[in-house]
Amino acid sequence: MIIRRSTGFRKAFKKRIKNDSKLVKKTTERIQLFLDNPQNPVLKDHQLIGKLKNNRSFWVTGDVRIVYFQISKDEVLFIDIGSHNQVY
């Protein structure tokens, strides 16, 4: 699977995640899980509704999410990362 990262995702990662080494490690682990099996139940991957209805999201931690858009079967675009309130 190919993962692309939007400019917004890169900025959000730098601002919200990068300064917390434990969160960086957890994010890396969850992205690897996502690459291995996007339907892994640990990720709690789900379709979004409302203004984000064309996107999906998965859990990094209890409150941190990655929002992404499925470009094709083998390609996704990470759009945002942050707490539940920050990304929704």
Secondary structure as UniProt FT lines:
FT   STRAND          2..5
FT   HELIX           7..12
FT   HELIX           13..17
FT   TURN            18..19
FT   HELIX           21..36
FT   TURN            38..39
FT   HELIX           41..43
FT   STRAND          46..47
FT   HELIX           50..52
FT   TURN            53..54
FT   STRAND          56..59
FT   STRAND          64..72
FT   TURN            73..74
FT   STRAND          75..83
FT   HELIX           84..87
//
